[in-house]
Amino acid sequence: MDRLLRLFDWLESRWVSAIMRRVVATVLVVIFLAGLAVIELARRGILPQRIGAGVPLSHFRAIELAFYLLLSYEVVGLVFGIARSVSNAAGKQLEIFSLILLRHSFEVFGSVDEPLQWTQVKGHALEMLSDGTGALAIFVVLGLYYRLQRHRAATSDPGDRRTFINAKKVIALILLGLFAAVGGRSILSHLLFRGGYAFFEDFYTLLIFADILIVLLSLRYSSTYHVVFRNSGLAVATVLLRLALTAPAFINALLGLAAAAFALALTVAYNAFTGPVHEEPPTP
């Protein structure tokens, strides 16, 4: 157990460091520019036929790739955040979903010819507007959600707090391993079969089980109704996001916004009806 906890602390310290952020940003820029260059070479017929046959011809596909990698980076940050704060981790899930909606707005362009013409995209304009507006609405609700957060410890006993945090670190490590497995399967599916794979759908399904596991673990340290209800309610928000990922246009944005509004309302009620409790100290 001690080795697992040290591994988590080591990985987290490296991941949240300023150096890692700069490295990730540089890699994303390089991949985005390289994607644009490869697509341009394919459009001009310069690439070998075997390679060029698998390269998309729309420059907007490079934007999709960049967003996909950015979302993967944010997912790892979400996993690390689970060990620190259940409420902040729920907010991170909503952040990632809003970015997924923005990515959907660019997917329309990836299937049309360049230069863009209104006649090619007019049938999808309302879908793009729905995704963009939904992402913006979630962004606004999240601002209120984070502002209202009051981080409270589930128990006043320092030893119990440390044990609960350590249990969440182990859960986060398991999620990291599953994230790598699901991501690897997604890459292989694309490379070998030229088909998509429901990466984010599967990952949000895993998050539902992780949320419920944390709710059950929290009962060891506090069976207070308001704590159990808050944590269980945040799991419901995750379920709504999971449904939104496979919902059709318009419905997906509404479900995502409903999940954000539900989390916000849950926070307001929790703050209003929760008596004085011990503030959760910063985790070293």
VOBA-1610 file (N, C-alpha, C; in pm, whole numbers, padded with zeros to 5 digits, always signed):
BEGIN
Met+00082-00120+00000Met+00000+00000+00000Met+00086+00126+00000Asp+00190+00126+00081Asp+00278+00244+00086Asp+00341+00272-00049Arg+00378+00165-00119Arg+00438+00184-00252Arg+00337+00244-00349Leu+00214+00199-00342Leu+00110+00254-00430Leu+00088+00402-00402Leu+00084+00437-00274Leu+00063+00577-00238Leu+00180+00664-00282Arg+00302+00612-00266Arg+00419+00688-00311Arg+00418+00703-00463Leu+00374+00598-00532Leu+00365+00606-00678Leu+00265+00712-00720Phe+00150+00715-00653Phe+00050+00817-00685Phe+00105+00957-00661Asp+00167+00979-00547Asp+00221+01111-00514Asp+00328+01153-00614Trp+00410+01057-00655Trp+00516+01088-00752Trp+00456+01125-00887Leu+00359+01046-00934Leu+00296+01075-01063Leu+00223+01208-01059Glu+00151+01234-00951Glu+00076+01359-00944Glu+00168+01479-00940Ser+00276+01471-00863Ser+00368+01585-00854Ser+00429+01616-00990Arg+00457+01512-01069Arg+00512+01535-01203Arg+00406+01591-01296Trp+00285+01540-01286Trp+00180+01578-01381Trp+00135+01722-01362Val+00126+01769-01239Val+00075+01904-01214Val+00186+02009-01214Ser+00308+01969-01241Ser+00420+02063-01240Ser+00412+02158-01360Ala+00474+02273-01344Ala+00476+02373-01452Ala+00552+02319-01573Ile+00654+02239-01549Ile+00731+02183-01660Ile+00643+02092-01744Met+00562+02008-01678Met+00475+01916-01753Met+00373+01995-01834Arg+00318+02102-01777Arg+00221+02182-01853Arg+00284+02240-01978Arg+00407+02288-01966Arg+00474+02344-02084Arg+00504+02236-02186Val+00545+02119-02138Val+00574+02008-02230Val+00449+01966-02305Val+00338+01951-02232Val+00213+01910-02296Val+00167+02014-02398Ala+00176+02142-02360Ala+00136+02248-02453Ala+00222+02246-02579Thr+00352+02225-02562Thr+00442+02219-02678Thr+00409+02100-02767Val+00384+01985-02705Val+00351+01865-02783Val+00222+01886-02861Leu+00121+01948-02798Leu-00006+01972-02866Leu+00013+02065-02987Val+00095+02169-02970Val+00121+02261-03081Val+00191+02188-03195Val+00292+02109-03161Val+00368+02036-03264Val+00278+01938-03338Ile+00196+01864-03265Ile+00108+01766-03329Ile+00005+01835-03417Phe-00048+01947-03370Phe-00146+02022-03449Phe-00085+02071-03579Leu+00034+02132-03571Leu+00099+02181-03693Leu+00140+02067-03784Ala+00188+01958-03725Ala+00226+01842-03806Ala+00104+01783-03875Gly-00009+01780-03804Gly-00132+01730-03866Gly-00175+01815-03985Leu-00166+01947-03970Leu-00199+02035-04082Leu-00107+02011-04200Ala+00024+01992-04171Ala+00120+01972-04278Ala+00096+01840-04351Val+00070+01734-04276Val+00047+01603-04338Val-00080+01606-04423Ile-00185+01671-04372Ile-00309+01680-04449Ile-00287+01759-04578Glu-00209+01866-04571Glu-00181+01945-04691Glu-00102+01863-04792Leu-00005+01786-04745Leu+00071+01700-04836Leu-00019+01596-04902Ala-00113+01542-04824Ala-00206+01443-04880Ala-00297+01507-04985Arg-00341+01629-04960Arg-00428+01698-05055Arg-00355+01725-05187Arg-00225+01747-05178Arg-00146+01775-05299Arg-00092+01649-05365Gly-00123+01532-05306Gly-00079+01405-05364Gly+00069+01378-05351Ile+00135+01442-05255Ile+00279+01425-05238Ile+00312+01300-05156Leu+00224+01261-05066Leu+00251+01145-04981Leu+00243+01016-05063Pro+00317+00912-05023Pro+00303+00781-05087Pro+00158+00734-05080Gln+00116+00661-05180Gln-00025+00625-05191Gln-00074+00546-05069Arg+00008+00453-05018Arg-00036+00371-04905Arg-00058+00456-04781Ile+00024+00559-04765Ile+00009+00648-04649Ile-00102+00749-04672Gly-00101+00808-04791Gly-00199+00911-04821Gly-00342+00860-04819Ala-00361+00731-04847Ala-00497+00676-04849Ala-00564+00683-04713Gly-00485+00681-04607Gly-00542+00684-04472Gly-00543+00821-04408Val-00501+00923-04483Val-00496+01059-04429Val-00620+01136-04471Pro-00692+01198-04377Pro-00809+01278-04416Pro-00767+01399-04498Leu-00857+01452-04574Leu-00826+01563-04663Leu-00879+01698-04614Ser-00938+01698-04496Ser-00987+01824-04440Ser-00892+01873-04332His-00851+01998-04341His-00761+02054-04241His-00827+02059-04103Phe-00958+02058-04100Phe-01027+02065-03971Phe-01010+01937-03890Arg-00967+01829-03954Arg-00940+01707-03880Arg-00822+01726-03785Ala-00733+01816-03818Ala-00621+01846-03728Ala-00671+01911-03599Ile-00778+01990-03610Ile-00837+02050-03490Ile-00900+01941-03403Glu-00968+01847-03466Glu-01027+01736-03392Glu-00921+01658-03316Leu-00808+01631-03382Leu-00699+01558-03318Leu-00645+01635-03199Ala-00624+01766-03216Ala-00571+01848-03108Ala-00667+01849-02989Phe-00797+01861-03017Phe-00896+01860-02909Phe-00899+01724-02840Tyr-00885+01618-02916Tyr-00887+01483-02857Tyr-00771+01468-02759Leu-00653+01513-02798Leu-00537+01502-02710Leu-00551+01594-02589Leu-00606+01714-02611Leu-00629+01805-02499Leu-00726+01743-02399Leu-00831+01681-02448Leu-00927+01616-02360Leu-00863+01501-02282Ser-00775+01427-02348Ser-00705+01318-02279Ser-00619+01373-02165Tyr-00554+01486-02190Tyr-00475+01551-02085Tyr-00564+01593-01969Glu-00680+01648-01999Glu-00772+01691-01894Glu-00827+01572-01816Val-00847+01459-01883Val-00898+01339-01816Val-00799+01291-01711Val-00671+01293-01743Val-00570+01252-01646Val-00573+01345-01525Gly-00588+01476-01549Gly-00600+01570-01438Gly-00722+01541-01353Leu-00832+01501-01418Leu-00952+01464-01345Leu-00925+01346-01253Val-00855+01245-01302Val-00828+01126-01222Val-00747+01162-01098Phe-00646+01245-01115Phe-00568+01287-00999Phe-00653+01367-00901Gly-00748+01445-00954Gly-00831+01527-00868Gly-00928+01449-00782Ile-00959+01326-00820Ile-01052+01245-00743Ile-01003+01225-00600Ala-00872+01212-00583Ala-00816+01189-00450Ala-00821+01314-00364Arg-00839+01431-00425Arg-00833+01556-00349Arg-00971+01605-00307Ser-01064+01607-00400Ser-01196+01662-00370Ser-01300+01600-00462Val-01401+01541-00401Val-01508+01480-00480Val-01585+01586-00559Ser-01610+01701-00496Ser-01687+01806-00563Ser-01607+01869-00677Asn-01478+01891-00657Asn-01396+01946-00765Asn-01382+01847-00880Ala-01374+01717-00848Ala-01367+01616-00953Ala-01495+01615-01036Ala-01610+01635-00969Ala-01736+01644-01043Ala-01736+01765-01136Gly-01681+01876-01086Gly-01670+01994-01171Gly-01579+01969-01291Lys-01472+01894-01269Lys-01380+01863-01378Lys-01449+01777-01484Gln-01536+01688-01442Gln-01612+01609-01539Gln-01697+01699-01628Leu-01757+01800-01569Leu-01838+01894-01646Leu-01751+01978-01739Glu-01632+02015-01692Glu-01539+02089-01778Glu-01506+02007-01903Ile-01473+01882-01883Ile-01435+01796-01995Ile-01552+01780-02092Phe-01672+01763-02037Phe-01788+01748-02126Phe-01810+01875-02208Ser-01791+01992-02149Ser-01809+02116-02225Ser-01707+02124-02339Leu-01586+02075-02315Leu-01486+02072-02422Leu-01524+01971-02530Ile-01587+01861-02489Ile-01634+01763-02587Ile-01740+01825-02677Leu-01828+01906-02619Leu-01928+01976-02701Leu-01862+02069-02801Leu-01758+02141-02757Leu-01688+02229-02850Leu-01621+02149-02961Arg-01567+02034-02926Arg-01506+01949-03029Arg-01610+01904-03131His-01729+01873-03085His-01836+01834-03177His-01866+01944-03279Ser-01848+02069-03237Ser-01876+02180-03328Ser-01784+02178-03449Phe-01661+02126-03431Phe-01565+02122-03542Phe-01578+01994-03625Glu-01644+01891-03570Glu-01652+01765-03643Glu-01729+01779-03773Val-01823+01872-03778Val-01900+01894-03902Val-01808+01932-04015Phe-01711+02019-03987Phe-01620+02066-04092Phe-01531+01955-04144Gly-01505+01854-04061Gly-01416+01748-04104Gly-01472+01660-04213Ser-01603+01668-04236Ser-01667+01581-04336Ser-01707+01656-04462Val-01667+01783-04474Val-01704+01860-04593Val-01578+01902-04667Asp-01596+01936-04794Asp-01483+01976-04877Asp-01444+02121-04848Glu-01318+02150-04879Glu-01269+02287-04867Glu-01256+02348-05006Pro-01273+02479-05019Pro-01308+02576-04914Pro-01451+02559-04867Leu-01476+02602-04745Leu-01608+02585-04686Leu-01712+02668-04761Gln-01827+02608-04781Gln-01940+02676-04844Gln-02062+02661-04754Trp-02144+02765-04750Trp-02263+02761-04666Trp-02354+02645-04703Thr-02362+02614-04831Thr-02451+02506-04875Thr-02408+02371-04817Gln-02280+02357-04782Gln-02231+02230-04729Gln-02262+02214-04580Val-02266+02324-04508Val-02278+02314-04362Val-02411+02366-04308Lys-02496+02421-04396Lys-02619+02483-04345Lys-02708+02383-04273Gly-02702+02255-04314Gly-02784+02154-04247Gly-02736+02121-04108His-02612+02160-04076His-02555+02130-03945His-02536+02255-03859Ala-02578+02369-03910Ala-02554+02495-03838Ala-02622+02496-03702Leu-02745+02447-03695Leu-02816+02447-03568Leu-02752+02352-03468Glu-02700+02239-03518Glu-02629+02147-03428Glu-02505+02212-03371Met-02429+02282-03455Met-02310+02351-03408Met-02346+02458-03306Leu-02452+02532-03334Leu-02497+02636-03242Leu-02540+02575-03109Ser-02608+02461-03115Ser-02652+02393-02994Ser-02533+02348-02909Asp-02433+02286-02974Asp-02316+02240-02900Asp-02239+02357-02839Gly-02221+02462-02918Gly-02147+02578-02867Gly-02220+02648-02754Thr-02350+02666-02770Thr-02430+02732-02667Thr-02435+02646-02540Gly-02449+02516-02559Gly-02450+02426-02443Gly-02319+02432-02367Ala-02207+02434-02440Ala-02076+02443-02375Ala-02063+02574-02298Leu-02110+02684-02357Leu-02103+02814-02291Leu-02190+02816-02165Ala-02309+02759-02173Ala-02398+02756-02057Ala-02336+02674-01943Ile-02275+02562-01976Ile-02209+02482-01873Ile-02092+02558-01812Phe-02019+02633-01896Phe-01909+02715-01847Phe-01959+02815-01742Val-02071+02879-01769Val-02126+02978-01676Val-02171+02911-01546Val-02244+02799-01558Val-02291+02728-01440Val-02173+02680-01356Leu-02068+02635-01422Leu-01950+02588-01348Leu-01885+02700-01269Gly-01886+02822-01324Gly-01831+02934-01250Gly-01903+02953-01117Leu-02037+02943-01121Leu-02115+02953-00998Leu-02091+02833-00908Tyr-02079+02716-00967Tyr-02058+02592-00890Tyr-01928+02599-00809Tyr-01819+02639-00873Tyr-01692+02648-00802Tyr-01695+02758-00696Arg-01763+02868-00725Arg-01767+02979-00630Arg-01840+02940-00502Leu-01936+02848-00512Leu-02016+02810-00396Leu-01956+02693-00318Gln-01847+02636-00366Gln-01792+02521-00299Gln-01736+02557-00161Arg-01770+02473-00064Arg-01714+02482+00071Arg-01664+02344+00107His-01535+02326+00094His-01477+02193+00112His-01479+02155+00259Arg-01552+02050+00288Arg-01565+02001+00424Arg-01512+01859+00433Ala-01452+01828+00544Ala-01404+01692+00567Ala-01520+01603+00606Ala-01515+01478+00562Ala-01621+01384+00598Ala-01616+01346+00745Thr-01500+01362+00806Thr-01483+01328+00946Thr-01386+01427+01010Ser-01401+01445+01140Ser-01312+01536+01212Ser-01184+01470+01258Asp-01177+01337+01246Asp-01058+01264+01290Asp-00949+01270+01184Pro-00831+01323+01215Pro-00724+01334+01115Pro-00682+01200+01057Gly-00679+01097+01141Gly-00640+00965+01093Gly-00739+00909+00993Asp-00867+00926+01021Asp-00970+00880+00927Asp-00964+00958+00796Arg-00939+01089+00806Arg-00927+01169+00684Arg-00814+01117+00596Arg-00700+01090+00660Arg-00585+01041+00584Arg-00615+00905+00521Thr-00682+00816+00594Thr-00715+00684+00541Thr-00810+00696+00421Phe-00909+00785+00432Phe-01004+00803+00322Phe-00934+00858+00199Ile-00847+00955+00218Ile-00772+01011+00105Ile-00684+00905+00041Asn-00619+00822+00122Asn-00535+00716+00067Asn-00617+00616-00014Ala-00738+00586+00034Ala-00825+00495-00042Ala-00861+00555-00177Lys-00888+00685-00180Lys-00920+00751-00307Lys-00798+00755-00400Lys-00678+00764-00344Lys-00558+00760-00427Lys-00544+00624-00497Val-00575+00517-00426Val-00568+00384-00487Val-00672+00372-00599Ile-00793+00423-00574Ile-00896+00422-00678Ile-00849+00501-00800Ala-00785+00615-00775Ala-00736+00697-00886Ala-00628+00623-00965Leu-00541+00551-00897Leu-00438+00473-00968Leu-00502+00367-01056Ile-00604+00301-01006Ile-00674+00200-01086Ile-00737+00265-01208Leu-00798+00382-01189Leu-00857+00453-01301Leu-00752+00493-01404Leu-00633+00532-01358Leu-00526+00566-01452Leu-00489+00446-01538Gly-00480+00328-01475Gly-00450+00207-01551Gly-00559+00175-01652Leu-00685+00189-01610Leu-00797+00164-01702Leu-00800+00268-01813Phe-00766+00393-01779Phe-00759+00498-01880Phe-00656+00462-01988Ala-00539+00413-01945Ala-00436+00374-02041Ala-00484+00257-02128Ala-00555+00162-02065Ala-00604+00046-02141Ala-00710+00088-02243Val-00804+00170-02200Val-00910+00215-02291Val-00852+00302-02402Gly-00757+00389-02365Gly-00693+00473-02467Gly-00614+00392-02567Gly-00540+00291-02520Gly-00466+00204-02611Gly-00558+00129-02705Arg-00670+00082-02652Arg-00768+00012-02737Arg-00825+00105-02843Ser-00849+00230-02804Ser-00902+00328-02899Ser-00804+00353-03012Ile-00677+00368-02979Ile-00575+00393-03081Ile-00562+00274-03176Leu-00558+00153-03120Leu-00546+00034-03204Leu-00668+00018-03295Ser-00786+00048-03241Ser-00908+00038-03322Ser-00902+00132-03441His-00848+00251-03419His-00840+00348-03527His-00734+00308-03630Leu-00618+00264-03580Leu-00508+00232-03671Leu-00533+00104-03752Leu-00591+00003-03686Leu-00607-00127-03752Leu-00736-00137-03832Phe-00841-00075-03782Phe-00972-00092-03846Phe-01028+00037-03904Arg-00954+00147-03888Arg-00998+00277-03940Arg-01137+00312-03889Gly-01166+00268-03769Gly-01297+00297-03713Gly-01284+00369-03580Gly-01391+00435-03542Gly-01391+00507-03417Gly-01413+00412-03300Tyr-01382+00461-03182Tyr-01403+00381-03062Tyr-01456+00476-02955Ala-01555+00429-02880Ala-01623+00514-02782Ala-01536+00531-02658Phe-01429+00607-02673Phe-01333+00622-02563Phe-01395+00697-02445Phe-01447+00817-02470Phe-01500+00897-02360Phe-01626+00835-02301Glu-01705+00768-02383Glu-01823+00701-02333Glu-01784+00593-02232Asp-01684+00513-02267Asp-01639+00407-02177Asp-01576+00465-02052Phe-01500+00573-02067Phe-01434+00630-01951Phe-01536+00689-01853Tyr-01638+00755-01903Tyr-01740+00810-01814Tyr-01819+00698-01747Thr-01833+00584-01813Thr-01895+00469-01748Thr-01811+00423-01630Leu-01679+00419-01649Leu-01590+00383-01538Leu-01601+00484-01424Leu-01617+00612-01459Leu-01629+00714-01355Leu-01754+00693-01269Ile-01861+00644-01330Ile-01983+00618-01253Ile-01954+00515-01144Phe-01886+00406-01181Phe-01855+00303-01083Phe-01758+00354-00977Ala-01662+00438-01020Ala-01568+00495-00924Ala-01641+00587-00826Asp-01735+00667-00876Asp-01811+00756-00788Asp-01890+00678-00684Ile-01955+00571-00728Ile-02034+00490-00634Ile-01942+00424-00532Leu-01825+00378-00576Leu-01730+00316-00483Leu-01685+00415-00377Ile-01661+00540-00417Ile-01621+00642-00320Ile-01735+00671-00222Val-01860+00673-00271Val-01974+00692-00183Val-01978+00583-00077Leu-01959+00459-00119Leu-01964+00347-00025Leu-01848+00353+00074Leu-01730+00391+00025Leu-01615+00403+00115Leu-01634+00514+00217Ser-01699+00621+00176Ser-01718+00733+00268Ser-01805+00694+00388Leu-01886+00589+00373Leu-01969+00544+00485Leu-01886+00493+00601Arg-01763+00452+00575Arg-01676+00406+00683Arg-01639+00521+00776Tyr-01642+00641+00725Tyr-01593+00756+00802Tyr-01705+00852+00841Ser-01814+00848+00770Ser-01929+00933+00804Ser-02053+00879+00737Ser-02154+00852+00820Ser-02283+00808+00765Ser-02385+00921+00771Thr-02335+01044+00786Thr-02423+01160+00790Thr-02501+01170+00659Tyr-02630+01192+00672Tyr-02719+01191+00557Tyr-02676+01292+00450His-02640+01415+00493His-02611+01518+00393His-02486+01486+00313Val-02388+01418+00374Val-02267+01381+00302Val-02296+01271+00201Val-02371+01169+00245Val-02406+01058+00156Val-02490+01109+00040Phe-02587+01198+00070Phe-02673+01250-00036Phe-02594+01332-00136Arg-02504+01419-00088Arg-02424+01503-00178Arg-02340+01418-00270Asn-02267+01322-00214Asn-02180+01238-00296Asn-02259+01152-00394Ser-02373+01099-00349Ser-02457+01018-00439Ser-02516+01105-00550Gly-02554+01228-00515Gly-02609+01319-00615Gly-02508+01355-00722Leu-02383+01373-00683Leu-02279+01402-00782Leu-02260+01284-00876Ala-02281+01161-00825Ala-02274+01044-00913Ala-02388+01046-01015Val-02505+01097-00974Val-02617+01111-01068Val-02580+01207-01182Ala-02509+01315-01148Ala-02465+01409-01251Ala-02373+01340-01351Thr-02288+01249-01303Thr-02200+01173-01393Thr-02282+01084-01486Val-02388+01024-01434Val-02476+00940-01517Val-02539+01024-01628Leu-02583+01145-01594Leu-02643+01232-01696Leu-02541+01267-01805Leu-02417+01291-01765Leu-02313+01320-01864Leu-02287+01199-01952Arg-02289+01081-01892Arg-02269+00959-01972Arg-02380+00942-02075Leu-02503+00970-02036Leu-02614+00963-02131Leu-02598+01069-02240Ala-02550+01187-02202Ala-02535+01296-02299Ala-02433+01262-02406Leu-02333+01182-02373Leu-02227+01149-02469Leu-02280+01070-02588Thr-02386+00996-02568Thr-02442+00915-02678Thr-02576+00967-02725Ala-02619+01079-02671Ala-02748+01136-02711Ala-02733+01211-02843Pro-02841+01226-02918Pro-02835+01300-03046Pro-02815+01449-03022Ala-02792+01520-03130Ala-02774+01665-03123Ala-02893+01730-03053Phe-02867+01840-02987Phe-02962+01916-02907Phe-02988+01849-02772Ile-03018+01719-02774Ile-03043+01648-02649Ile-02915+01639-02567Asn-02801+01619-02635Asn-02675+01607-02562Asn-02642+01734-02485Ala-02661+01850-02548Ala-02634+01976-02480Ala-02730+01998-02364Leu-02857+01964-02383Leu-02956+01980-02276Leu-02924+01890-02158Leu-02884+01766-02185Leu-02849+01675-02075Leu-02724+01723-02001Gly-02625+01772-02077Gly-02504+01824-02013Gly-02536+01943-01925Leu-02620+02034-01975Leu-02659+02150-01896Leu-02742+02108-01775Ala-02826+02007-01792Ala-02906+01956-01679Ala-02814+01899-01571Ala-02709+01828-01613Ala-02614+01774-01515Ala-02544+01886-01439Ala-02504+01992-01510Ala-02438+02105-01445Ala-02534+02176-01349Ala-02659+02198-01395Ala-02759+02264-01309Ala-02790+02180-01186Phe-02796+02048-01205Phe-02824+01959-01092Phe-02710+01967-00990Ala-02585+01964-01037Ala-02471+01975-00945Ala-02472+02108-00871Leu-02508+02216-00942Leu-02515+02348-00879Leu-02626+02351-00773Ala-02744+02301-00807Ala-02855+02300-00711Ala-02820+02214-00590Leu-02752+02103-00614Leu-02711+02016-00504Leu-02614+02089-00411Thr-02523+02168-00469Thr-02428+02243-00388Thr-02498+02350-00304Val-02593+02420-00366Val-02669+02522-00294Val-02744+02460-00176Ala-02812+02349-00200Ala-02886+02282-00093Ala-02793+02230+00016Tyr-02681+02174-00025Tyr-02583+02121+00071Tyr-02530+02232+00162Asn-02498+02345+00103Asn-02447+02456+00183Asn-02554+02515+00274Ala-02678+02517+00226Ala-02785+02579+00303Ala-02828+02497+00423Phe-02825+02366+00409Phe-02882+02281+00513Phe-02779+02200+00590Thr-02653+02224+00564Thr-02549+02155+00637Thr-02504+02240+00755Gly-02502+02180+00871Gly-02458+02252+00989Gly-02308+02272+00990Pro-02255+02340+01089Pro-02112+02364+01100Pro-02036+02232+01108Val-01939+02217+01020Val-01855+02098+01020Val-01712+02143+01006His-01621+02049+01020His-01479+02077+01012His-01439+02106+00868Glu-01370+02214+00847Glu-01319+02243+00714Glu-01211+02142+00678Glu-01215+02097+00554Glu-01116+01999+00508Glu-00983+02067+00485Pro-00878+02024+00553Pro-00747+02089+00537Pro-00686+02055+00404Pro-00594+02137+00355Pro-00525+02106+00230Pro-00450+01975+00241Thr-00456+01897+00135Thr-00385+01769+00134Thr-00242+01792+00092Pro-00144+01746+00170Pro-00004+01769+00133Pro+00033+01687+00011
//
